[in-house]
Amino acid sequence: MEFLAFIPIMLFLLVSILPLVLFILIIIWIYSIKSNTEKQVAQNERIIQLLQKIDSKG
């Protein structure tokens, strides 16, 4: 029967920690998107340079 008293405590801990875990995961996700966006911008700039180089030859 002592186990049944343990369940509400665990549920309370889970509910209290869950927002923090979700916040951390969202921050990691946003950082990942930002990092990938910066890489994509650099790649796009390189593509534009190459296209301009091809265009100037033709």
Contact map, one row per residue, 1 for C-alpha under 8 A:
1111100000000000000000000000000000000000000000000000000000
1111110000000000000000000000000000000000000000000000000000
1111111000000000000000000000000000000000000000000000000000
1111111100000000000000000000000000000000000000000000000000
1111111110000000000000000000000000000000000000000000000000
0111111111000000000000000000000000000000000000000000000000
0011111111100000000000000000000000000000000000000000000000
0001111111110000000000000000000000000000000000000000000000
0000111111111000000000000000000000000000000000000000000000
0000011111111100000000000000000000000000000000000000000000
0000001111111110000000000000000000000000000000000000000000
0000000111111111000000000000000000000000000000000000000000
0000000011111111100000000000000000000000000000000000000000
0000000001111111110000000000000000000000000000000000000000
0000000000111111111000000000000000000000000000000000000000
0000000000011111111100000000000000000000000000000000000000
0000000000001111111110000000000000000000000000000000000000
0000000000000111111111000000000000000000000000000000000000
0000000000000011111111100000000000000000000000000000000000
0000000000000001111111110000000000000000000000000000000000
0000000000000000111111111000000000000000000000000000000000
0000000000000000011111111100000000000000000000000000000000
0000000000000000001111111110000000000000000000000000000000
0000000000000000000111111111000000000000000000000000000000
0000000000000000000011111111100000000000000000000000000000
0000000000000000000001111111110000000000000000000000000000
0000000000000000000000111111111000000000000000000000000000
0000000000000000000000011111111100000000000000000000000000
0000000000000000000000001111111110000000000000000000000000
0000000000000000000000000111111111000000000000000000000000
0000000000000000000000000011111111100000000000000000000000
0000000000000000000000000001111111110000000000000000000000
0000000000000000000000000000111111111000000000000000000000
0000000000000000000000000000011111111100000000000000000000
0000000000000000000000000000001111111110000000000000000000
0000000000000000000000000000000111111111000000000000000000
0000000000000000000000000000000011111111100000000000000000
0000000000000000000000000000000001111111110000000000000000
0000000000000000000000000000000000111111111000000000000000
0000000000000000000000000000000000011111111100000000000000
0000000000000000000000000000000000001111111110000000000000
0000000000000000000000000000000000000111111111000000000000
0000000000000000000000000000000000000011111111100000000000
0000000000000000000000000000000000000001111111110000000000
0000000000000000000000000000000000000000111111111000000000
0000000000000000000000000000000000000000011111111100000000
0000000000000000000000000000000000000000001111111110000000
0000000000000000000000000000000000000000000111111111000000
0000000000000000000000000000000000000000000011111111100000
0000000000000000000000000000000000000000000001111111110000
0000000000000000000000000000000000000000000000111111111000
0000000000000000000000000000000000000000000000011111111100
0000000000000000000000000000000000000000000000001111111110
0000000000000000000000000000000000000000000000000111111111
0000000000000000000000000000000000000000000000000011111111
0000000000000000000000000000000000000000000000000001111111
0000000000000000000000000000000000000000000000000000111111
0000000000000000000000000000000000000000000000000000011111
